[in-house]
Amino acid sequence: MARPITLFTGQWADLPFEEVARLASGWGYDGLEIACWGDHLDPWRVDEPGYVEGRLEILERHGLKVWTISNHLKGQAVCDDPIDARHRDMLPDVVWGNGDPEGVRTRAAEEMRLTARLARKLGVDTVVGFTGSSIWKYVAMFPPATQAMIDAGYEDFARRWNPILDVFDGEGVRFAHEVHPSEIAYDYWTTHAALDAIDHREAFGLNWDPSHMVWQDIDPVSFLWDFRDRIYHVDCKDTKKRMTNGRNGRLGSHLPWADPRRGWDFVSTGHGEVPWEDAFRMLTTIGYEGPISVEWEDAGMDRLVGAPEALEFVRRTAFDAPTAAFDAAFSVR
């Protein structure tokens, strides 16, 4: 069976959910990875009569399905320190409240628990998101951070996320953490450390998005193999590095997206440096059968052009695995 191709709605949350569904259907996507912001999904309405049914009706009317929902923004606030104006800009009033940092973290954690319940009501078994991190601020390691400070960050992550994951377990839903700068797991070794911190409990897995691995010089294909039992979801986003002129830095220099002085940027799927064919072959090897979700993000290209182009690329490149009959025939040659 072909893996379904979905569109992540996070970069489209300025549009009404109905409009995004109409666009994705017209382009030929199989479904949506629905974001829990904008008007797309609101976990606080999980018990409101008719709310979940209404979201499913919109999908059905446009011939779409949902396999995954995402709540990156509120997950980010669970562990972040500091909580500041950046969070105020991305959090709803129900989570921000009066802005007291610990109150924000508490309400963000509650929304993540509600998100697990919402996923189950939608018939979805995977939630993608961020965790936030109290120790990302130490990433430069100067002024020097002690090992005790780093250890405390992983302990803080476990203390805050284990109760959330208890609800995920109770609902039969998994959390797929997107390995990403500013999170508790942002590269290869921090992913190991994060899994160790929560004793490798099965409710916590990974969303594989290779874009943030490539610009850190991490091999995204080897990552798939090494964490093959934890790949719960796949997002397709590409990266283009441009650090060859001696001026452009890997950290982006506080420059806006698409600024040519940045050392790297997102590009529409298929035009960057992710080894997509090798990656899709590895996904087949490890037995991943879930959705391939296009996270379209390219500040230099109109999204109404880029999203259908990305779908065409993924359909062409994410070829089906061999059939059982082919495997059997090949094995006796």
N, C-alpha and C positions, 0 to 999 in steps of 0.2 A: 504494500500500500504506500502510495506517495505521501511524503510528509506534507502537511498543510502549510501554506504560506500565508502569514497574517501581517497586518500593519499595526505597529504600536501607535496608539493615539496620543501619546504624551506631547509630541510636537505639534499636535493639531487641536489642543484643548481650548484654543481661542474660538474654535468653531463649535456650533451645537453638535451633539452626538449624532443626531439624525443626519446632518449634513456630511459628517465624516463617514458614516455608514453608506450613504448614497455614493460618495466618491469612491470609496474602497471597492464597493460592489461593481461600479462601472468599470473600474480598472481591471477587475478580475481576481482580486484577493479572495482567499477562502474564508477569511474571518478577521477578527480584530483581537489584538492584545490591548485590553481596555484600561486606560489610566484612571486612577481614582482622584481626579481633579478636573477643573472646568465643570461642565455639567455632565461629564461622561459617566462617572460613577461616584456615589456618595455613600461611604460605608455607614455613616450615621443614620441613613434612611433604611437600613437593612430590614427593620421590622415594620416599616410603613406598608400598609396594605396596598398591593398592586404595584409597588415600586420595582421589584425584581422582575415581575411578569412584564412590565412595560418595557424594560430594557431588552428582554429576550424577544419581545414582539417586534421591536425595531430591527433587531438582527435578522429575525426570520423573514420579515417583509422584504429585506434587501438580500436575502439568500446567503447570509453570513452566519458563521458559528464563532464561539468563543471557547478557547482552551485555557487561556491564561488571563489574569488581571494583574495590574501593577500598581504599587503605591510607594514610589521612590521618595516623594517629597516628605511624607510623614515619617517613613522609616528613617530618613536622614536625621530627623530631630530627636530620635529616641536616645542616641548616645552623644550627640554633638556637644562640644564644649570649646569655645563659647557658643551660646545662643545669642544672636544679635540681629541687626537690621536685615541681614541677608535672609534670615528665616522669616522675619515679618513679611517680607516681600513674597514668600512662596507658600505660607501657611494660611489656612482659613481661620476666621475669628474663633471658631469652636476649639481649635487647637492652640492658637496663640494666646487667647484669654487676655490677661493683663501683662503678658510678656515675662513674668517671673520664670527664669530658666528651668527650674525643677518642675514647675507646673506645666510648662510647655512639653518637657520630656514625658511627663506622666500622661498627659492628654494624647500625645503622639503615640505612645505605647497602647493606649486604649483604642485608638483608631486602627492600629495594626491588628489588634484582637478582633475588632469588628470586621476588618477586611477578610480575615479567615472565615468568619461566619458568612459574609457576603459571597465569597468564592463558593462555598458549599451550596448556598441557595441558588447560585447561577449554574451549578453542575460542573464547577471548575475545581481542579485538584492542585493547581500551582499558582502561587502569588510571587511575582517578581518585585524586587525592591532593593533599597539601600538600608544600611544599618546605622549610619553615622559613626563617629569615632571621637573619643575624648583625647586620643593621642596623635591624630593626624597633624596637629599643630607642632609636633616634635619631629616632623619628617626630615627637616634639614639637619637634625642632630647637633645644632649649635644655636644657642648655648647648650652645652652637653646635657642630654637626658640620661638619667641613670636607668639601669635595668629594672630597678624597682618601680620607676615611673611607667615604663613600658608594660611591665607585668600588671600594674594596676589598671591600665587601659583595657587589657583583655579580661581582667576580672570584672570590670565595670560592664563590658559588653555582655559577658555571661550572666551577670546579675540582672541586667535589664531585659535581655532577650529570652532567657529560659522561660519565664512566665508567659511571654508571648507565644513561644513555641509550644508550650503546654496546651494552649487553646488550638493551635494548628493541629497538634496531634489529636485532640478531641474531635475536631471537625474532619479529620482524614485529609488534611490539606498540607502541602509542602511549601516552604519558603525558599525561593531561589535568589540568593544574594548576588547582586551584580558586582563583580570584582572591578574596582573603580577607584581612582585617586579620591581621597577624602573619606574613604570607608575603612572599617576595621580590617578588611581584607582588600588590599589594592594591588598586590602582585603575587608572585608564586609563593614566597616564603611566608608572607602574612596570611595567605589562604590556609596554609598548614597550621599556623598559629591560631587562627580563628576557629578552625575545626577542633583543634586540641582543647581550646578553652571551653567548648560546650560538649566535650567528650564524644564528638563525632555523632551526635544524635541525628537520626534519619530525617527529622523534620526540617533540618537546615541543609540546603544544598546550594548549587551555584547556577547563576545565569551566565552563560558563556557569551561575552561580547568582546570580540577580538580587537576592536579599535583601540581600547585603552591598554592593550598588551603590546601592540606593535610599536607605539611610540616610546614605550619603556624598554624596548629590546627584549621582550619576553616572547618566546615562541608559542603562538596560540594553539598550534597543532599538538605539540608535546603536552601542553596544558590539558587538552582534551583527554589524552591517554592517561596521564598521571592522576587525573581527578575523574576518571570515567564513571565511577559509581556515584558521583555527585552532580553530574550534569543534568539538571532538572529542566532547563529551558535554554533556548538559543536566540540571541538577538543578532541580526546582521547590521553592522555599521562599519564603515571602512575609514581608514586613516591614510593621509599622505604626509610623509615627512619631508621637510625642506630645510635641513640643517647643514647644507654643504657649502654655504658661502662664508662661513666663519663668523657670521653675525647672529643668525637665528638660533635661539636657545630652545632646549627641550621643554623647559617649563613655561614657555609661552610669553614671558616678559610682561605680563599684565596687559597684553594687547587684545583687542576684541577679536572674536571669531572672524575668519576670512582675511584678516590683515596679513599682507604678504610678508611682514617682518616676523611673524610667528614661526617657530621651528616646526610646527605640525598643525594639522587641521583635519576636520572631518570632510570627507568627500562622498558623493553619492556612490552607492554600492557598486563595486567592480572596477573603479578607476584609481584605487589606492594600492596599498602594499600588503593587504591581508592575503595570504595564499589560499584563496577560496576553494579551489578544486581539491587541494590536499586536505583542507578542513572538512569539506563535505564527505570526502572519502573516509576520513577518520571518524566522523559522526556515524557513518554506516558501520565501520569496524566495531565501535563500542556499543552498537545497538540502539542508538538514540532514534526514537520514532515520533518524537513530539513535534510541535510546530516550529517552523523557521520564521521568525518574526522580523520583518524589516523595520529597523529603527531609523527612519529617514531623517538625516540631520546634515545639511550642507548649506552653510551661510552664503555660499557663492552661487547658488542655483535655485531657481524657483521650484518650490515643492510640488506644484501641480504638474511639473514636467518630471521632476526627479523621482517621485513615488512610483509612477507607472514604469519608468525606466528601470528602477531597482527591482521591481517585480519581474520584469522580463529577464533581467540578468540572473536572478535567483532561480527562476524556472529553468533557465538554460543550463545553469551550473550545478544545482543541487539535484543531480540525476538520481533516479530510483536505484535502490539496491538490487543486486541480482535476485532472481526468484529462487525458491527452493529447488525447483526442477533444474535450473541452470547450475546451481551449486552441486547438486547430485551428479549431473552429467560431467561437470568439470573435475570432480574429485576422482573419477575412474579413468581419466585419460592417461 
